[in-house]
Amino acid sequence: MLKHRLITALILIPLVIAALFLLPPLGFALVTLAVCMLAAWEWGQLAGFAARSQRIWLAIICGFLLALMMLSVPAYHHSVHPLQISGPLWLSLVWWLTALLLVLFYPGSAALWRNSRPLRLFFGLLTIVPFFWGMVALRQLGYEQNPFIGAWWLLYVMLLVWGADSGAYIFGKLFGKHKLAPKVSPGKTWEGLFGGLVTSAVISWLFGRYVPLNVAPVTLLFCSVMAVLASVLGDLTESMFKREAGIKDSGHLIPGHGGILDRIDSLTAAVPVFACLMLLVF
């Protein structure tokens, strides 16, 4: 299993970085749209759709919705302020605060949505649509002045989340004693969370020192901490939905890593929260 995970990671990481820096905004948006369609396909299982045909339709409808939203934004408009972009980003803050309450009060909170397929589908939209626009908004940031500014920002957020995840795993294995959310994900500990924050702080310092992000250090620190905490919440939220669905992995598309949602669950929360704070709040 570990061998498969390492091989897959060595293949996927260069592909992700290449997509960030080599694809134009439209090409990157289309690749992100395809990833979101695969995520919607997997979310169908979390929402209670057992039939393959139902989940295919769910993926198609999700892709159609995102495409319509893209087409409604003028091609020359690279601002984050159109309602099609800013609306989902603001909504992401509301959703992840709500998800925090659902996780904190689980399993009691599950009584509110456990038997409601439409509500679980709605939760999926609140997860996938803001993630899409967070990715797109950050990638097109400052594109007219420098086509790589947005790519550096996205790489920063991804490294922040991956670093926090790795730091949490290592610190949790070495020092983990106090469970973070035992009813949702028994393997996560407070020591692991602290280790993840320390690791992400080092990454943030290195990026701020050697990469021209051009942002006030205090702003970067606050947005980064919020993004890391959101990434943990995104992981816990998906674990909660998988626990209710009675499944271990959201899918089997990535050898050794499970499904698409299993790989991007942290990013689905971190990216839109970071984008909203950085681009709309600050």
C-alpha positions in Angstrom: 0.0 0.0 0.0 2.8 2.4 1.0 4.6 1.6 -2.3 1.5 2.4 -4.3 1.0 5.7 -2.4 4.6 6.8 -3.0 4.5 5.9 -6.7 1.2 7.7 -7.3 2.4 10.7 -5.4 5.6 10.9 -7.5 3.4 10.9 -10.6 0.7 13.2 -9.5 2.7 16.0 -7.8 4.7 16.9 -11.0 1.4 16.8 -13.0 -0.3 19.2 -10.6 2.6 21.6 -10.6 2.8 21.5 -14.4 -1.0 22.2 -14.6 -0.5 25.2 -12.3 2.3 26.8 -14.2 1.9 25.7 -17.8 -1.9 25.9 -18.4 -3.6 29.2 -19.1 -6.5 30.2 -16.8 -9.1 28.7 -19.1 -7.3 25.4 -19.5 -6.7 25.2 -15.7 -10.4 25.9 -15.1 -11.4 23.1 -17.4 -9.0 20.6 -15.6 -10.4 21.8 -12.3 -13.9 21.3 -13.6 -13.1 17.7 -14.6 -11.7 17.1 -11.0 -14.9 18.6 -9.6 -17.1 16.3 -11.7 -15.2 13.3 -10.4 -15.6 14.6 -6.9 -19.4 14.9 -7.5 -19.4 11.3 -8.8 -17.9 10.2 -5.5 -20.1 12.5 -3.4 -23.1 10.7 -4.9 -22.1 7.7 -2.8 -22.0 9.8 0.3 -25.4 11.2 -0.5 -26.9 7.7 -0.8 -26.9 7.1 -4.5 -25.9 3.5 -4.9 -26.7 3.2 -8.7 -23.8 4.0 -11.0 -26.1 5.7 -13.5 -27.3 8.1 -10.8 -23.8 9.1 -9.8 -22.9 9.6 -13.5 -25.8 12.0 -13.9 -24.8 13.8 -10.7 -21.3 14.4 -12.1 -22.7 15.6 -15.4 -25.2 18.0 -13.7 -22.3 19.4 -11.5 -20.1 19.9 -14.6 -23.0 21.6 -16.5 -23.7 24.0 -13.5 -20.0 25.0 -13.2 -19.7 25.4 -17.0 -22.8 27.7 -17.0 -21.3 29.8 -14.2 -18.0 30.0 -16.1 -19.8 31.1 -19.3 -21.7 33.8 -17.4 -18.4 35.5 -16.5 -16.9 37.6 -19.3 -13.7 36.1 -20.7 -11.7 39.3 -20.1 -12.9 39.6 -16.5 -10.2 38.3 -14.2 -11.6 40.0 -11.0 -12.8 38.1 -8.0 -15.8 40.4 -7.5 -18.4 39.1 -10.0 -21.3 37.4 -8.0 -20.6 34.1 -9.7 -17.2 34.0 -8.1 -17.6 36.0 -4.9 -20.9 34.5 -3.9 -19.6 30.9 -3.6 -16.5 32.1 -1.8 -18.5 34.0 0.9 -20.9 31.0 1.0 -17.9 28.7 1.8 -17.3 30.6 5.1 -20.9 30.0 6.1 -20.8 26.3 5.1 -17.5 25.4 6.9 -18.7 27.2 10.0 -21.8 25.0 9.8 -19.7 21.9 9.1 -17.7 22.7 12.2 -20.9 22.5 14.3 -21.9 19.3 12.6 -18.6 17.7 13.4 -18.5 19.0 17.0 -21.9 17.6 17.8 -21.6 14.4 15.8 -23.3 11.9 16.0 -26.2 13.8 17.3 -26.0 16.3 14.5 -26.4 13.5 11.9 -30.1 13.2 12.9 -30.6 16.5 11.0 -29.3 15.2 7.7 -28.9 11.4 7.9 -32.2 10.6 6.2 -32.3 13.6 3.8 -30.7 12.9 0.4 -31.4 16.4 -0.9 -29.7 17.9 2.1 -26.6 15.7 1.7 -26.5 16.7 -2.0 -26.7 20.3 -1.0 -23.8 19.8 1.3 -21.9 18.4 -1.7 -22.6 21.5 -3.8 -21.5 23.7 -0.9 -18.2 21.8 -0.8 -17.5 21.4 -4.5 -18.7 24.7 -6.1 -16.7 27.1 -3.8 -13.6 24.8 -4.2 -13.8 25.2 -7.9 -14.1 29.0 -7.7 -11.4 29.3 -5.1 -9.0 27.4 -7.4 -10.0 29.5 -10.4 -9.9 32.9 -8.5 -6.4 32.2 -7.1 -5.0 31.0 -10.4 -6.1 34.1 -12.3 -4.9 36.5 -9.6 -2.8 39.2 -11.2 -2.6 37.3 -14.5 -2.4 40.5 -16.6 0.7 41.7 -14.7 2.4 38.3 -14.3 0.8 35.0 -15.5 2.6 33.0 -12.7 1.5 35.0 -9.7 -1.7 33.0 -9.2 0.2 29.7 -9.8 2.5 30.6 -6.9 -0.4 31.4 -4.7 -2.1 28.1 -5.4 1.1 26.2 -5.0 1.5 27.9 -1.6 -1.9 26.9 -0.4 -1.4 23.3 -1.6 2.1 23.0 0.1 0.6 24.5 3.2 -2.1 21.9 3.3 0.1 19.0 2.3 2.7 20.1 4.9 0.1 20.4 7.6 -1.2 16.9 6.8 2.3 15.4 6.8 3.3 17.2 10.0 0.1 16.1 11.7 0.7 12.5 10.7 4.3 12.5 12.0 3.6 14.4 15.2 0.5 12.3 15.8 2.5 9.0 15.4 5.3 10.2 17.7 3.4 12.1 20.4 -0.3 11.6 19.8 -2.3 10.9 23.0 -5.3 13.2 23.1 -8.0 12.5 20.5 -9.1 15.5 18.4 -12.5 14.1 17.3 -12.8 10.5 18.4 -16.4 10.0 17.2 -15.5 11.2 13.7 -11.9 10.3 13.1 -10.2 8.3 15.9 -6.7 8.6 14.4 -6.5 12.4 14.7 -4.9 13.9 17.8 -4.4 17.4 19.2 -0.7 16.8 19.1 -1.0 16.0 15.4 -2.9 19.3 14.9 -0.2 21.2 16.7 2.5 19.5 14.6 0.6 20.4 11.4 0.4 24.0 12.4 4.1 24.1 13.2 5.0 22.5 9.8 2.7 24.9 7.9 4.3 27.9 9.8 7.7 26.8 8.6 6.4 26.5 5.0 4.7 30.0 5.3 8.0 31.5 6.5 10.0 30.0 3.7 7.6 31.1 1.1 7.3 34.6 2.4 11.1 34.9 2.4 11.9 33.4 -1.0 8.8 33.8 -3.1 7.4 37.2 -4.1 3.9 36.9 -2.7 3.7 40.7 -2.0 1.4 40.5 1.0 1.7 41.9 4.6 3.2 39.2 6.9 0.4 39.5 9.4 -2.3 39.0 6.7 -0.4 36.0 5.3 -0.1 34.5 8.7 -3.8 34.9 9.6 -5.0 33.6 6.2 -2.6 30.7 6.4 -3.6 29.6 9.9 -7.3 29.8 8.9 -6.6 27.8 5.8 -4.8 25.0 7.8 -7.6 24.8 10.3 -10.1 24.7 7.5 -8.1 21.9 5.9 -8.4 19.8 9.1 -12.1 20.5 9.2 -12.5 19.5 5.5 -10.9 16.1 6.3 -13.0 15.6 9.4 -16.2 16.5 7.5 -15.6 14.0 4.8 -14.7 11.4 7.4 -18.1 12.1 9.1 -20.0 11.7 5.8 -18.1 8.5 5.0 -18.8 7.1 8.4 -22.5 7.7 7.9 -22.3 6.1 4.5 -20.5 3.1 5.9 -17.5 3.3 3.5 -13.7 3.6 4.1 -12.7 5.4 0.9 -14.8 7.8 -1.3 -13.6 5.9 -4.4 -10.8 3.9 -6.0 -9.6 6.2 -8.8 -6.1 6.8 -7.3 -4.1 3.7 -6.5 -3.1 3.6 -2.9 -4.9 6.9 -2.1 -8.6 6.0 -2.5 -10.8 8.4 -4.4 -10.5 12.0 -5.6 -12.4 13.3 -2.5 -10.0 11.5 -0.3 -7.1 13.5 -1.8 -8.8 16.9 -2.0 -11.0 16.8 1.1 -8.6 19.2 2.9 -8.2 21.4 -0.1 -12.0 21.7 -0.7 -12.1 23.7 2.6 -8.7 25.4 2.6 -8.7 26.8 -0.9 -12.1 28.7 -0.8 -11.5 29.9 2.8 -8.0 31.2 1.9 -9.3 32.7 -1.3 -12.2 34.4 0.4 -10.0 35.8 3.2 -7.1 36.9 1.0 -9.1 38.3 -2.0 -12.4 39.5 -0.5 -11.7 40.3 3.2 -8.1 41.6 3.0 
